[in-house]
Amino acid sequence: MITQIDLNADMGESFGPWPMGADADLLRVITSANIACGFHAGDPDVMARAMAQAVAQGVGIGAHPGLPDLQGFGRRRMQIAPDEARHLVAYQLGAAQAMARLAGGRVRHLKLHGALANMAAEDETLARACYQGALAVDPEIILMVISGTAQARAAQALNARMAQEIFADRAYTEDGLLMDRRLPGAVIHDADQVSARILAMLRAGAIITAEGTHLPARIDTICLHGDTSGAVSLAQALRARLTAEGIALRPFEGARATKQNT
């Protein structure tokens, strides 16, 4: 049974006058924050506010780059060449680093968003291009990858620092990928169900699919989506349940990928 774990959430996804999520409240619960970089959501003011709040709460800051699709919230797939992916990620990481420094913090990890993340979970060439872009900007950045996918294989091949992630509020397919959000049961809102399935995964050291299959996996961090309905309540309930089970909440260390996958 895992004795310590990181709890992360996607945030900084408001845009101009349009609010999304409850960043300030979530930052009191989580240990790592993935902050949107302006392509799928967010803007300089939103980024600055989220970064400053993360620094104030002592929460680890991560860049959360996505596809350039504000209207679709970065969740619509696009055709993208490896060079474009490399530049897309490097550009957004640079913006995140600047805003973090402005807030008196630093970016310690990077996590791909939405459709870009799902595409990279299936396509190792695309994942490698994205991560090469990030590592060219910061060779010591920790890559937060979806556990057991092409993302993890790409990070390992690049000998990058890595933290492997499972999702608290999303169901899994039999091949270990996230279920399409349009399908019934793909997004989980019940706090008791979220807590129970996460504890089961931590005890088993495995992703548990919607069909009940156990897929062995390394688990360094647990994600809750900031735009999920009731995200703060879910995060509070999950943190309380983990603490009650004697599991400490703290930011991941991000060892080299080759050491994590032995």
N, C-alpha and C positions, 0 to 999 in steps of 0.2 A: 504494500500500500504506500502510495506517495505521501510524504510527510510535509512537503511544502509545494506551493503552486503559485503561479502568477495569474491574475485576473485582468483581462484587457477588454477595452471597448472602443468602438469606432465613434469618432465625434468630430466637432468642428465642422459640421455639415450643414449649418445654416448658410443662407446667402442673402446679403443685403437685408431687407426687412422681413424676409421669410424665415421663420425659426424652424429648426429641426433638432429634436432631442433635448435632453436636459443635462448639458455638459457639467455644470457646476455641481449638481447633485451626484452625478455618476462619479466624478473625480474624488468624492469623499469615500467611495466604496472600492474602486479598482486600484490596481497597482501599476498598470501601463495603459497609456492612451495613444490611440492611432488617430492622428489629426489630419483631416482632408487638406489637400494642397491646392485647391482652386480649380481643378479640372472637372471632377465629377460633382463637386460641392465645395462650399467654403469660399472665402475671399480674404484679402489681407486683414481686414478688421476682425473677422471671425477667427482667423488663425491666431492673430495677436492676443485676442481675449482668451482663447482656449489654451494657448501656450502659457500665458501668465497664470491662469488658474491651475494648470498642471504643476508649474514650478512652485506655486504657493502650497500645494498639497503634497509635494514631494513625490509626485507620480512620474514614472518613466515616460519620456516623450518619444513617439514614433511618427515618422512620415507615412502617410496613407495615400499613395498616388493611385489615380484611376484613369480611365479613358476620358477623352475630352467630350463629355456628353452630360451637360447640366440638366437638360430636359429629361433625360432618361436616368438620371442619378447614377450614371456609370454602370448600369446593370444591363445594358443592351450590348450584345457582342458586335465587334467591328473587325474588319480585316486590317491587320497591322503587321508590317514587316519587322524582322528582328532589329534592324537599325533604328526604325521608328520607335520601337519599344524601349530600346536602350536610351535614346535621347529623351523620350517621354518621362521615364523614371528619373534620370539624372536631373532634368530640369525641375521637376517637382520636389525632389530631395533638396536641391539647392535653395528653393524658396522656403522649405520647412526649416532648414538650417539657419537661414537669415532671420526668420521670425522667432525661432527659439533663442537665438543669441540676443535679439532685441528684448526678449522677456527675461533674460538672465539665466537661460537654461541651455540644453544641448539635445540634439537628436541622437538617441542611442540605438534605435531600431527602425526597420522599415517593413511595412506590410502592404501587399498589393490589395486593391479594392475591387469588389464586385465582379463584373464580367472579365476584367483583366486577370483577376485572381483565379477565377474559374477556368479561363482559357489556359493560364500558366500551370494550373493543377493537372491539366490533361496533356500539355505540350511542353516537353522538357527543353526544346530549342527556344521557345518563346520565354520560358522561365529563366533560362540561362541569360538570354539577352537583357531581360529586365534587371537581373541581379548584377550583371556586368556593368550596367549603367550606374547602379547604386554603389558598387564597390570601387568604381573609378573615381567617384566623388569622395568616398570614405571607406578605405579598405578594412576598417575595424567595425563597421556598422553590423549590427545583429539583424539577420534576415528572419523575420517571423514567417514561417511557412506552414501550409496546411499539412498536417502530419500524414506521412505515408504516400504522398502524391509526387508528381513530376516536379513540383516546387522543391520538395525535400531532396530529391535526387540531383537537381541542378545545383542547389546550394552545397551539397556534399561534393560534387564534382569540382566546384570552384574553391573548395577548402575554406568556405566562409564560416563565420560565427553564425549560429543558427538556434532558433527556439521553435519547437514544433507545437502546433496549435490544434485544439479541438474546439468545437462549437457547442455552446450550451443551448442555444435557442433554434438550432437548425437540425433537421433530420438528414440521415446519410443513406445513400444508395448502396447496393451490394458491392460496388467497386471502390467504396471509400470516398466517393465524391459527394458534394452537397446536393441534396435533392432540389430540383427546380422549384423556385418559389411559387410558381403558378399551380403546383400540385397540392392537393389537400394534405395537411399534416406536415408540410415542409418547414413551416415556421411554428415554433412551440412557444405558447404564451403562459402556460400554467406553471407557476413557481414550484409547486411540489414535484411535478413531472420533470422540470428542468434539473432540480437538485438531485432527485433520485437517479436520473440517467447519468449525470456527471459523476456521482459517487460510484455508480456501477462501473463506469469506464475507468475511473482511477483505481478501483480495486482490481479490475481485470487487466489493466495495462493495455487496453484495447479500445478501438472505436466500436460502438455497438450500432449496427445499421437498423433501419426501420423494420427490417424483417427479423431482427434479433441475432444476426450473425456477428461474431466477435472477430475483428481484424486487429491483430497485434500492432501496437503503435507506441511511439515515444510521445509523452505528454509533458510539455513544459509550461503551457499557458492555456487558459480557457477564455473564449471570446463570447461577449454579449454584444449584440448590435445596438448602437445608441438610438437608432430610429425604430426599433421594435416597440410596439405598444407595451407600456408598463415596464420599460427597460430598467428604471431605477429600482422598482419593487423587486423585479427578478434578481437584479444584482445584489440587493440587500439580503434577500432570502437565501441566495446561493452562498454568499459570504458567511452568513450566520450558520448555515448548515455545515460548511467546510470547517469553520472554526470549532463548532461543536464536536466534529469528528477528530479534532486534534491536528488539523492540517493548517499550517502557517501560510499566510498570504504575503508574498514578497516578490519583487521583480526578478525575472529570470536572469541567469548569468550569461547565457549565450556562448557555450563552449564551441570550439571548432567542430564543424559538421562531421568530419571523419571520426572524431572521438565520440560524438553522440550516437553514431549509427553502428557501433561495434557490437 
